């Protein structure tokens, strides 16, 4: 499960809607409560915004943070092998 705060970028159609968004303190409370509720259902937090049940964390994300080699194939795919990182053109 990925849980993110909504960030509205200026000069976008979404920003023009004048949404009533929570203040920083409320967002902080929502973040903490999200972690509490998910923990009650057996999810653990393995990244700042990501939660999973044991054994089901996103292997790609964990490998990315550990700098595990990976190869991407196809348009716009990214790869990391050793200390070399590259991205295919679209």
Order of alpha helices (4+ residues) and beta strands (2+ residues): alpha-beta-beta-alpha-beta-beta
